[in-house]
Amino acid sequence: MNFETKSPRSDGRGSSQDDLRTHLHGMWAAVARGWAEHADYADERSAEIGQRLLELADPRPGERVLELACGPAGLGLSAAQRVLPGGVVVVSDFVAEMTTIAATRAAAMGAVNVEARLLDVEAIAEPDSSYDVVLCREGLMFATDPPRAGAEIARVLRPGGRVAIAVWGPRSRNPWLGLVLDVVSAQVGRPVPPPGLPGPFALEDAERLADLLSGAGLSDVSVGEVAAPLRAASFDEWWTRTAALAGPMSQPLSALPADARQQVRRRARDAARPYLTADGLVFPGVSLVASARRP
């Protein structure tokens, strides 16, 4: 397994865009330790979504696969077996702490055909037409310029190459996270994430997601849904994991004094009560899963 860092290409965007991206970088770097600790849980949580993405993209022996915004890279690691013999999977993120996690997991699994690289979904430092498959699970919605990201994905795909992407569906249908953002927002007195900052539901509209891919010049665009319920044995289990993994809430929550954090926790417990069952918490959830092909 190789680990290398490539700097994104200069794109000439203004300082306000740079400031926004710096904020996003810090947001995800702050929760990287939580993602390392809960990586196996994250894989299990998204297993059905990941399986659907692999079915749509259909990585084959000998092909080159790129996973963008990989986090702990569970999806890319699953793809690695599918491209043997002769294939390579590059797992990438724009946060170095995440690529380190991905590289460590790949090494532990003995995935010798996996490379971890520092890459930006909006400025992918890879040659044109260099991949047969591009995968992105629960990452594209955090792009500051989604059309640019779509164009970059299309650029690095070879003719006939396939892309499969998952983003969270409508906020109203994902209360496991929506209510968390609501209670943190109520406590700090402002929206979380703030206006202008991409958040987990930035691409919740299926039509917008389809237009994003077709606007990038991709064909055979399809968008569907995958049920993604969240189950936890107890409120404490759910809250601990959510606080560790939810990038948009990590910084505003950690900035609060201890008594205010306890108030947020109490608000969350009250808000989660309708989803309490005899088997613990059961939240509904839905993911949008999109696929397309480069002509």
RAHUZI-V754628 format. One record per pair of residues at least 24 apart in sequence whose C-alpha atoms are under 6 Angstrom apart, sorted by the first residue. I is the first residue (numbers start at 1). J is the second residue. D is the distance in Angstrom with one decimal. If there is no record, write none. Layout:
((I;J;D) (I;J;D))
//
This chain:
((1;112;4.6) (1;114;5.5) (1;115;5.6) (2;115;4.8) (3;115;5.7) (3;116;4.9) (4;117;5.2) (5;117;5.2) (5;118;4.9) (6;118;5.7) (8;123;5.5) (8;125;5.2) (9;123;5.9) (9;125;5.9) (27;247;5.5) (28;247;5.5) (31;245;5.9) (32;98;6.0) (34;244;4.7) (34;245;5.7) (35;245;5.9) (39;72;6.0) (43;74;5.7) (50;75;6.0) (53;164;5.5) (57;162;5.5) (57;163;5.9) (57;164;5.6) (61;85;5.6) (61;87;5.7) (62;86;4.3) (62;87;3.7) (63;87;4.6) (63;132;5.9) (64;88;4.9) (64;89;5.8) (64;131;5.1) (64;132;5.4) (65;89;4.6) (65;131;5.8) (65;133;4.7) (65;134;5.8) (66;90;4.8) (66;134;4.8) (67;91;4.8) (67;92;5.9) (67;134;5.9) (67;135;4.6) (67;136;5.7) (68;92;5.2) (68;93;5.9) (68;136;5.0) (69;93;4.4) (69;139;5.3) (71;98;5.1) (72;101;5.6) (72;102;4.7) (73;102;5.3) (88;113;5.0) (88;114;6.0) (89;114;4.9) (90;114;5.8) (90;115;4.7) (90;116;5.7) (91;116;4.9) (92;116;5.7) (92;117;4.8) (92;118;5.5) (92;119;5.5) (93;118;5.4) (93;119;5.4) (94;118;5.4) (94;119;5.1) (94;120;4.9) (121;149;5.5) (122;148;5.8) (122;149;4.3) (128;155;5.5) (128;156;4.6) (129;156;4.5) (129;157;4.7) (129;158;4.0) (130;156;5.4) (130;158;6.0) (131;157;4.9) (131;158;5.7) (132;157;5.9) (132;158;5.7) (132;161;4.5) (133;161;5.6) (133;162;4.9) (133;163;5.6) (134;163;4.7) (135;163;5.8) (135;164;5.2) (135;165;5.9) (136;165;4.8) (137;165;5.7) (137;166;4.7) (138;166;5.4) (138;167;4.7) (141;202;5.3) (141;203;5.4) (142;198;5.0) (142;199;5.7) (147;212;5.9) (150;216;5.5) (151;216;4.7) (159;294;5.4) (159;295;5.6) (160;294;5.1) (160;295;5.6) (161;293;5.6) (161;294;5.4) (162;292;5.9) (162;293;4.5) (163;291;5.5) (163;292;5.4) (164;290;5.6) (164;291;4.4) (165;289;5.7) (165;290;5.2) (166;288;5.6) (166;289;4.4) (167;287;5.8) (167;288;5.4) (168;201;6.0) (168;287;4.5) (168;288;5.9) (169;204;4.4) (169;286;5.4) (169;287;4.8) (169;288;5.3) (170;204;4.7) (173;285;5.7) (174;285;4.4) (176;283;5.6) (193;248;5.8) (218;293;5.5) (218;294;4.9) (219;292;5.7) (219;293;5.2) (220;292;5.2) (220;293;6.0) (221;291;5.7) (221;292;4.4) (222;290;5.5) (222;291;5.4) (223;289;5.6) (223;290;4.2) (224;288;5.7) (224;289;5.3) (225;287;5.6) (225;288;4.7) (225;289;5.8) (226;286;5.8) (226;287;5.2) (227;285;6.0) (227;286;4.5) (228;285;4.5) (228;286;4.8) (229;283;5.5) (229;284;4.4) (229;285;4.5) (230;282;5.8) (230;283;5.1) (231;281;5.6) (231;282;4.6) (232;280;5.8) (232;281;5.1) (233;280;4.5) (234;280;5.1))
//
